């Protein structure tokens, strides 16, 4: 990519790449736990990609991606845990300066966000709800976070315009969040399901809450809090 960017004429308007988090699906090591685990190697690669893009002054787009190549893996790509992974993954890409991301799908692959009807009603798979949660953040700007303590499997992102806090809990234990500086949360959109392996019962719902500076995020769930400054 670096060599291509250096040699690219002015007519080149995008750098693109493909990435699948896991695969092949026949590998017994491809599990939901592994998909949800932190991936320092990926973060490092995205930092390298960001530097290439910035130096070349050519935006980078993830042109094809999803959880597991070869149409995904049953029990990994088609369950609620994949939605939590998708929220965290897309915000990681945005944080590294990428301008867009295209999830591969279609037909009835395990990883498709919307399953092909094939004569039946079209069906939203669990990962669709993760994409929908991120879609509602379009137009916001990611800003740096100052987190005093954090679990390895809890991701936190701060946004402005409007001011929001996104928390993705990819572990089984409940985690607590406490805001400082007098900020409070007044609304929250919660992404929940009965379990990380659930295929149904998935909810993405906004609710108004009493202004608070401390709140809990249940295990295997995500939340977007609307913040209000003092």
N, C-alpha and C positions, 0 to 999 in steps of 0.2 A: 504494500500500500504506500509506503514511504517513497519508493522508487517511482511508482505511478504518479503520485502527487507532485513529485519534483519535475517529472517530464510532461505533466498535463498541460495542454494548450488552454488558452482562455475560454475556449468553447466548452470545456468540461465544467459542469455546474454542481456536480455532486460526487462525493466519494460514497461508495456503498459496500455493504458486507452482508454475509449470511451468518447466523449463529443459531444452533440448537443446544439447549442447556444440557441435554442428556442423549444417550443412544449408544448402541442400537437397543430397540425394545426387547430383544432376545436376551440381553445381558441381565442376569439376576441381580446385579448390583445397582441397576436403575430402579430406584425406589422413591416413594414420595418423601421420605425423610431426607434422602440425599438431594432431591430437588429443592427442598426448603432450607437446607443447610447453607451457611455463609460460604461464599466462593471468592477468596482473596485473589486467586489467579485471574478471574474475570474482571474484578475491579482494576487490577494492574493493567490488563490488556486495554480496558476502556480508557485509562489514563494515557496510555501510549497512543491510542487512536485519536484522542482529543488533541494531543500535542501535534500530531501529523496534520490534522484538520486545521488547527489554528495557524500553524506555520505556513501551510499552503493557501490559507484563506479560502478553503473550499469546504462547504458544509458536509457533514457526514450523516448518512441515513442508514439505519438497519433495515435493509430491503427485504429480508425474509428471515423469520425467526419463529420459534415456538419452544415447547417444553422438551420434546424428544423427537428426533428425526424418524423417518419412515412412518409418518402419520400418527406418531405418538404411541403411548403404552397404556393399556387398560389398567385402571387403578392408580395411575399417576397423572395422566394428561386429562382425564375426563372426570376428575373429582374436585371438590372444593379447594383442596390444597393448591391446585394449579392456579386458582383465582388469586390466592394470596401471593403466590410466587409472581404472577403477572403484574400485580400492583407494584411490588417491590422492584421487579426487574425494569419496568418502564420508567420508574422514578430514578433508578440507578442510571439508566441511559440518558435521561434528561439532565441529571446532575453532571454527567460527563460531557455535556454540550451537544449531544446528538439532536438533530432537527426533526426526526421522525422515526417511526417504527411500524413495520408491516407484519402482522401475524399471519402465518400461512394457515389456510383452512380449506373449507369446501368439502363437498360430499359427506361422508360419514366417518372420516378419520377421527381417531380418539381425541386429537387435540383441536379439532375445529371449534371455533367459538359458536358457530351456528350450524347445526346439522342439517344436511340436505333432506328435503321432505320426501323425495322418492314416492310421491303419491300420498304421503302423510303430512300433517302440519309441520312446518319448520320448528325446530327445537333449539332453544338457547342452552348451550352447555355451561357448566359451572364457570369456565374461564371467561366466558362472555361478561360476567358480572365484575370481574377484575378489570377488564378493559373499560367497562362503563364507569367504574369508579374513577379511573384515570381520565377518561374523557371529560368529566366534570371539572377537572383541574386545568383544562386548556385555557391559555391566556394569563395564567398566574406565573410568577417568577420564583424559582427556587432560591433560597438564601441559606447562609451557613447556620448551623445549629450549634448550640453550646450545651451539651448533655453532660451532666455531672456523673451519672452512672448509667450503664446500659447493659442489658442482657445480649448475649451474642446472637440470639435469634429474634430480637426486636429491632425493627428498623424505624427511624424517625426522620421525617423530612419537614422543613418549614417553608412556607410559601408566603408571598405577599401579593397584594392587588388581586383578590382580597387576602387578608391575613388568615392563614390556616396552618394547622398542624396535622400531618398524616402519620399515623402510627400503625405499623403492621406487626402483629404478634404471630410469629410462625412457630411458636412452641406451645406446649400443653399448659404451662402455668400462667395464671393471671399476672399481669404486670400493672404497676401503678405509675401514673404520670402526675407530676406536680409542676405547675407553671410558676415562674418567678416574675418579679417586676410589676406585680399588680395586675397581670393579664388574667382574663377569665375566658372560658368557653361558653358560648350562648346557644350554639346549635351543633349537632353532630350527625354525620352520615355513617352508619354502621354497616359493615359487610360481615354477615354471620351465616352459619350453617350448623346443623346438628353435630357434625364431626368433620375433620379434614378429609375423610374418605366419602363424604356425602355427595350424592349426585342430584338430590332433590332437597327441598326445604331451604333453599338459599335465599337470603334476603339482603337487599341493599336499600336501606330506608333512612330518610332524614327525620330528625326529631328535634324539637326545641327543648332546651334544658334550662334549669335555673342556673344563672351565672355561677360558675365554680372554677376554682384554680387547681383542683385535684380530682382525678377520676381514674377508673380502672378499665383496663382492656382485657377482656377474657381471652383465654387461650384459643389459638387458631381463629383469629378474627382481625379485622382491620377497621380503622375509624378515621374520619376526617373531621377535625374540630374547627369551627368558625370562631376566631379569637376576637376579643375586644380589649383594647388597651385602656388603662385607667384614665 
